[in-house]
Amino acid sequence: MSKVAPLDKKIAKVHDKTGALLEIWDCASLALSPVASFYMRHMADLIDSNHAHQLFTGGNNSSAVYATLDGKIVGAIIYEIHASQRMLYILLSCVDNEYRGRGIYTALHPWLEETAMQQGCDRIGSIVHVNNAVRIASCAKVGMVPEFIRMVKLL
């Protein structure tokens, strides 16, 4: 069986808050990237903690920007471009528990913004569960603000 070579490109090297050197990667296709298993594991954790709907989006139309430390993926932002809405939509952002608080999400966001602008987007959107205080705080830290509040009634 032949192995598909990933199309991911290293786009930068940055230091986290501890001084560790992160490599920032651009992933054109989630389906062909090693970041896919990272995405699936973290989405499952969010579903188990009731911070995400049991909806596995992400596939051939999804892309990512992610960070590695010593060859290990430690954080990622998985997204899709919604050209008709001129929006880059974040499907999932996550940082491994042992690397949280080191500025990894914040280090990834400028590359996400650059990608959005290159694709003709004028905004970045994300749905965040009301109980996910960590994610709400990370959004605020990079300048995201609430735009809508979705109300539901479970039956």
N, C-alpha and C positions, 0 to 999 in steps of 0.2 A: 504494500500500500504506500503510495507516495504522500508526502507531507506537503501541505500548502505553505508556501513561504509568506510570512506576514508582510503586509504593505506598510506597516507603521514606520513613521519617520521621526527620528530624534530632532526636536526643534529648539531645545534650550537646555542649559544647565543652570540651576539656581540653588541657593542655600536655604534650608529651612531655618526655623528659629534657633535650633541647637547648633547650627553651623554645618550640618550634614549636607553633602552634595546630592541634590536630586537631579535626575534626568527627566525632562518633560518630553512626552511623545504625542504625536498626532496620529490618530487611528482613523483611516478613511472608511473602513468597513468593519464594524463590530464582529460580524460573522467570521472574519478571517484573522482575527487578532487574539493574542493571548489574554487581552483584557476581558474577553467574553466570560470566562469562568469567574473572574473577579466580580463582574457585574451580576451574574446569576447568584453567587453566594451572598452578596450583600442585599440583593433584592429579596431573597428568601428570608434573611434576617429581619428586614423591614416588615415583611408580611407577617412573620411570626410575632413581632412586637406590636402589631396593629397600627403601624405607621405607614402602610402602603396597601393599596388594593391588590387583590390577587389577580393582577393583570401583567402578564409578561410581554411588554412591548420590547422593542429593540430587535434588530435583525439586520437585514441587508441595507435598510435605509438609515440605520443608526451609525453614528460616528462617536468618537471619544477623544478627549485629551486626558492623558494620565501621567502619573509620576512614578518613577522607580527609584529605589534606593538599593544599591549593591545588587542590581538585577532583579529585585523583587518589586512587584507592583504594590504600592502603598496607598494610592489614592487615584480616583478617577471621576470624571464628569462625562456621563453618557448623554448624548443629545441627538436631536433630529432638527433639520432645517425645515421650517414651514414657510416656503417661499411666498405663498398667496397671502400670508399674514405678516410677512416680513419679520418673522420671529425665529430665533433659535430657541428651541424648547428643550429644557433639561428633563430627561427621563429619570435619571438617578445620579446623585453625587454621593460619593462615599470615600472615607478614609479609614483604613484598618484601625481598630481600637488602640493598638499599641503605639500608633503614630499620631493620634489625635492631639490637638492643641499645639502642633508644631508649625502651623501656617501652611500646610500642604494644599488645602482647598483654596486658600487665598493666593497661593503661588500659581495655581492652575487657571484661575479666573481671567487674568489678562490675556492668556492665549485663547480662551473661549470667546472673549469679547472681540479679539482681532479676527477670529474665524467668522463670527457673526457679521462683522462689518464687511469683510471680504465677500460674503455671500449675499450682501444687499439687505441684511436685517437691520432694523432700527431698535430692536428690543430683545431681551432675553426673558423667557418665561419659565415658570416651574410651578407645580402644584406641591404644596407642603402640608402634611397632616397637622392639624391644629395642636396635637399633643407632642409633636416633634420639636421640642424647644431647641435642641442642638442645631438642627437644620435651619430653623427660623433665625437663630443668631448668626449662623454662617452666611445666610442670605443678606442680612442687614450689614454684616461686616464688609461685604463687597458692593454695597450700595443698592441692593434690591429692596423694593418696598411693596407692601400689599397693594393689589389692584382690585381684586374682587374677593368676596367671601362667599363660598359655595355653601348653600344650606341644603340639607337632606333630611328625610324622615325615613328611617328604616322600618320596613314592614315585616 
